[in-house]
Amino acid sequence: MIGIFQHKKEEYNKLILKGLLFGPKITKEIAEYIYLNRKAQIKPLEVNKRKTKTIVTIISKKGSRLQELKKNNYIFQENDLYKLTIKGKAVALTLVDSVYDVMPYIIQEHRNTLPETLQLVKANPFLKKLLNQEMLREMLKIASTPELYQRVKDITNRLMTQGVDIDSMSDLEFQNILASELFSSLIRKRSLKGTRFNKMKDVLFDDLKRYEKGLKG
């Protein structure tokens, strides 16, 4: 169990991450999601404004839930909207019964960020050399499949079960571990020779071995 899911903060932190899987939210919308989905014998049919206001105070005051999740790189704030980091999304996926429940929202987010991804590749000489248009199209297609997100969920669940200190990782550090696991499984399960991924093998293999060694050690 990771630190953010321990003791009294567990329920609200889980609901914040799970709620953001369904799209970015302002503080009030997060509080409304918590109110409608918290543990209770009788589920409320509509939002109680007074009780929601109390939840807003609880989650947004200095050093509280939203601040902790931001500090630990699970969420970030863009203007008034809270969004999940890659690390936050991976951990949030472990909280849903099925990745299919959130795929429509993930696909929409994928479409929204596609122009930024393409611009990143064009602006980065290394990525531009590594990824030709055909490979990029295939990778972007894979990035919107439920199979990929199920794999992300499985990897994250395993890391949590092993007691890996995910709380202390930066989003980039977590992405490196996640990427190494995803690429390693790809290498183990299929030969890259003669495929569109052949070009990646030499570039990534040393990093994969180092990250895998870190995971085992």
TORKOL-4160 file (C-alpha; in steps of 0.2 Angstrom, whole numbers, padded with zeros to 4 digits, m for minus):
217
<pt num="1" X="0000" Y="0000" Z="0000"/>
<pt num="2" X="0007" Y="0017" Z="m0005"/>
<pt num="3" X="0008" Y="0031" Z="0007"/>
<pt num="4" X="m0006" Y="0042" Z="0000"/>
<pt num="5" X="m0018" Y="0027" Z="0003"/>
<pt num="6" X="m0015" Y="0025" Z="0021"/>
<pt num="7" X="m0025" Y="0030" Z="0036"/>
<pt num="8" X="m0038" Y="0043" Z="0036"/>
<pt num="9" X="m0033" Y="0051" Z="0019"/>
<pt num="10" X="m0036" Y="0035" Z="0009"/>
<pt num="11" X="m0054" Y="0037" Z="0004"/>
<pt num="12" X="m0053" Y="0055" Z="m0002"/>
<pt num="13" X="m0036" Y="0052" Z="m0011"/>
<pt num="14" X="m0043" Y="0037" Z="m0020"/>
<pt num="15" X="m0058" Y="0047" Z="m0025"/>
<pt num="16" X="m0049" Y="0062" Z="m0031"/>
<pt num="17" X="m0038" Y="0051" Z="m0042"/>
<pt num="18" X="m0052" Y="0040" Z="m0048"/>
<pt num="19" X="m0063" Y="0055" Z="m0052"/>
<pt num="20" X="m0049" Y="0063" Z="m0062"/>
<pt num="21" X="m0048" Y="0048" Z="m0073"/>
<pt num="22" X="m0065" Y="0054" Z="m0080"/>
<pt num="23" X="m0058" Y="0071" Z="m0085"/>
<pt num="24" X="m0050" Y="0086" Z="m0078"/>
<pt num="25" X="m0059" Y="0095" Z="m0064"/>
<pt num="26" X="m0060" Y="0111" Z="m0054"/>
<pt num="27" X="m0060" Y="0109" Z="m0035"/>
<pt num="28" X="m0078" Y="0111" Z="m0033"/>
<pt num="29" X="m0081" Y="0097" Z="m0046"/>
<pt num="30" X="m0069" Y="0086" Z="m0037"/>
<pt num="31" X="m0078" Y="0089" Z="m0021"/>
<pt num="32" X="m0095" Y="0085" Z="m0029"/>
<pt num="33" X="m0087" Y="0068" Z="m0036"/>
<pt num="34" X="m0081" Y="0064" Z="m0018"/>
<pt num="35" X="m0098" Y="0068" Z="m0011"/>
<pt num="36" X="m0108" Y="0057" Z="m0023"/>
<pt num="37" X="m0095" Y="0042" Z="m0023"/>
<pt num="38" X="m0089" Y="0041" Z="m0005"/>
<pt num="39" X="m0093" Y="0026" Z="0006"/>
<pt num="40" X="m0111" Y="0027" Z="0013"/>
<pt num="41" X="m0125" Y="0016" Z="0016"/>
<pt num="42" X="m0137" Y="0026" Z="0006"/>
<pt num="43" X="m0130" Y="0034" Z="m0010"/>
<pt num="44" X="m0135" Y="0053" Z="m0012"/>
<pt num="45" X="m0145" Y="0056" Z="m0028"/>
<pt num="46" X="m0139" Y="0074" Z="m0029"/>
<pt num="47" X="m0126" Y="0086" Z="m0023"/>
<pt num="48" X="m0128" Y="0094" Z="m0006"/>
<pt num="49" X="m0121" Y="0111" Z="m0008"/>
<pt num="50" X="m0117" Y="0113" Z="0011"/>
<pt num="51" X="m0108" Y="0097" Z="0013"/>
<pt num="52" X="m0099" Y="0099" Z="m0004"/>
<pt num="53" X="m0093" Y="0116" Z="0002"/>
<pt num="54" X="m0086" Y="0107" Z="0018"/>
<pt num="55" X="m0077" Y="0094" Z="0007"/>
<pt num="56" X="m0069" Y="0109" Z="m0004"/>
<pt num="57" X="m0062" Y="0115" Z="0012"/>
<pt num="58" X="m0055" Y="0098" Z="0018"/>
<pt num="59" X="m0046" Y="0094" Z="0001"/>
<pt num="60" X="m0040" Y="0112" Z="m0003"/>
<pt num="61" X="m0033" Y="0119" Z="0013"/>
<pt num="62" X="m0014" Y="0121" Z="0015"/>
<pt num="63" X="m0006" Y="0104" Z="0017"/>
<pt num="64" X="m0022" Y="0094" Z="0013"/>
<pt num="65" X="m0027" Y="0081" Z="0000"/>
<pt num="66" X="m0024" Y="0091" Z="m0016"/>
<pt num="67" X="m0008" Y="0098" Z="m0010"/>
<pt num="68" X="m0001" Y="0081" Z="m0005"/>
<pt num="69" X="m0006" Y="0074" Z="m0022"/>
<pt num="70" X="0002" Y="0088" Z="m0031"/>
<pt num="71" X="0018" Y="0087" Z="m0020"/>
<pt num="72" X="0020" Y="0069" Z="m0024"/>
<pt num="73" X="0017" Y="0071" Z="m0043"/>
<pt num="74" X="0001" Y="0062" Z="m0045"/>
<pt num="75" X="m0009" Y="0077" Z="m0051"/>
<pt num="76" X="m0004" Y="0095" Z="m0058"/>
<pt num="77" X="m0014" Y="0111" Z="m0059"/>
<pt num="78" X="m0017" Y="0120" Z="m0076"/>
<pt num="79" X="m0026" Y="0136" Z="m0073"/>
<pt num="80" X="m0041" Y="0131" Z="m0062"/>
<pt num="81" X="m0041" Y="0113" Z="m0068"/>
<pt num="82" X="m0033" Y="0098" Z="m0059"/>
<pt num="83" X="m0026" Y="0084" Z="m0071"/>
<pt num="84" X="m0018" Y="0067" Z="m0068"/>
<pt num="85" X="0001" Y="0065" Z="m0072"/>
<pt num="86" X="0006" Y="0049" Z="m0080"/>
<pt num="87" X="0010" Y="0042" Z="m0063"/>
<pt num="88" X="m0007" Y="0048" Z="m0056"/>
<pt num="89" X="m0016" Y="0040" Z="m0071"/>
<pt num="90" X="m0007" Y="0023" Z="m0068"/>
<pt num="91" X="m0011" Y="0023" Z="m0050"/>
<pt num="92" X="m0029" Y="0028" Z="m0053"/>
<pt num="93" X="m0031" Y="0014" Z="m0065"/>
<pt num="94" X="m0028" Y="0002" Z="m0051"/>
<pt num="95" X="m0044" Y="0009" Z="m0043"/>
<pt num="96" X="m0056" Y="0005" Z="m0057"/>
<pt num="97" X="m0064" Y="m0013" Z="m0060"/>
<pt num="98" X="m0061" Y="m0012" Z="m0078"/>
<pt num="99" X="m0051" Y="m0001" Z="m0089"/>
<pt num="100" X="m0065" Y="m0001" Z="m0102"/>
<pt num="101" X="m0075" Y="0010" Z="m0089"/>
<pt num="102" X="m0063" Y="0024" Z="m0093"/>
<pt num="103" X="m0058" Y="0021" Z="m0111"/>
<pt num="104" X="m0070" Y="0034" Z="m0118"/>
<pt num="105" X="m0062" Y="0047" Z="m0108"/>
<pt num="106" X="m0044" Y="0041" Z="m0111"/>
<pt num="107" X="m0047" Y="0041" Z="m0129"/>
<pt num="108" X="m0054" Y="0059" Z="m0129"/>
<pt num="109" X="m0039" Y="0065" Z="m0119"/>
<pt num="110" X="m0027" Y="0055" Z="m0131"/>
<pt num="111" X="m0035" Y="0065" Z="m0146"/>
<pt num="112" X="m0034" Y="0081" Z="m0137"/>
<pt num="113" X="m0015" Y="0079" Z="m0133"/>
<pt num="114" X="m0011" Y="0072" Z="m0151"/>
<pt num="115" X="m0006" Y="0088" Z="m0158"/>
<pt num="116" X="0006" Y="0091" Z="m0144"/>
<pt num="117" X="0014" Y="0074" Z="m0146"/>
<pt num="118" X="0017" Y="0077" Z="m0164"/>
<pt num="119" X="0025" Y="0094" Z="m0161"/>
<pt num="120" X="0036" Y="0086" Z="m0147"/>
<pt num="121" X="0042" Y="0073" Z="m0160"/>
<pt num="122" X="0045" Y="0086" Z="m0173"/>
<pt num="123" X="0055" Y="0097" Z="m0161"/>
<pt num="124" X="0066" Y="0083" Z="m0154"/>
<pt num="125" X="0080" Y="0078" Z="m0166"/>
<pt num="126" X="0082" Y="0061" Z="m0157"/>
<pt num="127" X="0064" Y="0057" Z="m0158"/>
<pt num="128" X="0062" Y="0063" Z="m0175"/>
<pt num="129" X="0077" Y="0051" Z="m0180"/>
<pt num="130" X="0070" Y="0037" Z="m0170"/>
<pt num="131" X="0052" Y="0037" Z="m0176"/>
<pt num="132" X="0047" Y="0038" Z="m0194"/>
<pt num="133" X="0029" Y="0042" Z="m0198"/>
<pt num="134" X="0024" Y="0024" Z="m0200"/>
<pt num="135" X="0031" Y="0019" Z="m0183"/>
<pt num="136" X="0023" Y="0035" Z="m0175"/>
<pt num="137" X="0006" Y="0031" Z="m0182"/>
<pt num="138" X="0007" Y="0013" Z="m0175"/>
<pt num="139" X="0013" Y="0019" Z="m0158"/>
<pt num="140" X="m0001" Y="0032" Z="m0157"/>
<pt num="141" X="m0013" Y="0019" Z="m0162"/>
<pt num="142" X="m0007" Y="0007" Z="m0148"/>
<pt num="143" X="m0008" Y="0022" Z="m0136"/>
<pt num="144" X="m0027" Y="0022" Z="m0137"/>
<pt num="145" X="m0030" Y="0003" Z="m0134"/>
<pt num="146" X="m0037" Y="m0004" Z="m0118"/>
<pt num="147" X="m0024" Y="m0018" Z="m0119"/>
<pt num="148" X="m0011" Y="m0005" Z="m0116"/>
<pt num="149" X="m0020" Y="0003" Z="m0101"/>
<pt num="150" X="m0023" Y="m0015" Z="m0094"/>
<pt num="151" X="m0005" Y="m0018" Z="m0095"/>
<pt num="152" X="m0001" Y="m0001" Z="m0086"/>
<pt num="153" X="m0013" Y="m0006" Z="m0073"/>
<pt num="154" X="m0005" Y="m0023" Z="m0070"/>
<pt num="155" X="0012" Y="m0016" Z="m0069"/>
<pt num="156" X="0007" Y="m0003" Z="m0057"/>
<pt num="157" X="m0002" Y="m0015" Z="m0046"/>
<pt num="158" X="0013" Y="m0026" Z="m0046"/>
<pt num="159" X="0024" Y="m0012" Z="m0041"/>
<pt num="160" X="0012" Y="m0007" Z="m0026"/>
<pt num="161" X="0011" Y="m0025" Z="m0021"/>
<pt num="162" X="0030" Y="m0026" Z="m0020"/>
<pt num="163" X="0031" Y="m0011" Z="m0009"/>
<pt num="164" X="0040" Y="0001" Z="m0022"/>
<pt num="165" X="0040" Y="0019" Z="m0015"/>
<pt num="166" X="0029" Y="0026" Z="m0029"/>
<pt num="167" X="0026" Y="0042" Z="m0018"/>
<pt num="168" X="0044" Y="0048" Z="m0018"/>
<pt num="169" X="0046" Y="0046" Z="m0037"/>
<pt num="170" X="0045" Y="0060" Z="m0049"/>
<pt num="171" X="0033" Y="0058" Z="m0064"/>
<pt num="172" X="0048" Y="0056" Z="m0075"/>
<pt num="173" X="0055" Y="0042" Z="m0065"/>
<pt num="174" X="0039" Y="0033" Z="m0064"/>
<pt num="175" X="0037" Y="0035" Z="m0083"/>
<pt num="176" X="0055" Y="0027" Z="m0086"/>
<pt num="177" X="0050" Y="0012" Z="m0075"/>
<pt num="178" X="0034" Y="0010" Z="m0084"/>
<pt num="179" X="0042" Y="0012" Z="m0101"/>
<pt num="180" X="0055" Y="m0001" Z="m0097"/>
<pt num="181" X="0042" Y="m0013" Z="m0092"/>
<pt num="182" X="0031" Y="m0010" Z="m0107"/>
<pt num="183" X="0046" Y="m0011" Z="m0119"/>
<pt num="184" X="0054" Y="m0026" Z="m0110"/>
<pt num="185" X="0038" Y="m0036" Z="m0112"/>
<pt num="186" X="0037" Y="m0032" Z="m0130"/>
<pt num="187" X="0055" Y="m0038" Z="m0133"/>
<pt num="188" X="0051" Y="m0054" Z="m0123"/>
<pt num="189" X="0035" Y="m0058" Z="m0132"/>
<pt num="190" X="0040" Y="m0054" Z="m0150"/>
<pt num="191" X="0055" Y="m0053" Z="m0161"/>
<pt num="192" X="0059" Y="m0035" Z="m0166"/>
<pt num="193" X="0069" Y="m0041" Z="m0181"/>
<pt num="194" X="0061" Y="m0036" Z="m0197"/>
<pt num="195" X="0047" Y="m0026" Z="m0188"/>
<pt num="196" X="0044" Y="m0007" Z="m0187"/>
<pt num="197" X="0051" Y="m0007" Z="m0170"/>
<pt num="198" X="0068" Y="m0014" Z="m0176"/>
<pt num="199" X="0076" Y="0003" Z="m0175"/>
<pt num="200" X="0071" Y="0005" Z="m0157"/>
<pt num="201" X="0080" Y="m0011" Z="m0151"/>
<pt num="202" X="0098" Y="m0005" Z="m0151"/>
<pt num="203" X="0093" Y="0013" Z="m0144"/>
<pt num="204" X="0083" Y="0006" Z="m0130"/>
<pt num="205" X="0091" Y="m0010" Z="m0125"/>
<pt num="206" X="0104" Y="m0003" Z="m0113"/>
<pt num="207" X="0091" Y="0007" Z="m0104"/>
<pt num="208" X="0079" Y="m0007" Z="m0102"/>
<pt num="209" X="0092" Y="m0018" Z="m0094"/>
<pt num="210" X="0097" Y="m0005" Z="m0082"/>
<pt num="211" X="0079" Y="m0001" Z="m0077"/>
<pt num="212" X="0075" Y="m0020" Z="m0075"/>
<pt num="213" X="0090" Y="m0022" Z="m0064"/>
<pt num="214" X="0084" Y="m0007" Z="m0053"/>
<pt num="215" X="0067" Y="m0015" Z="m0052"/>
<pt num="216" X="0074" Y="m0032" Z="m0046"/>
<pt num="217" X="0086" Y="m0024" Z="m0035"/>
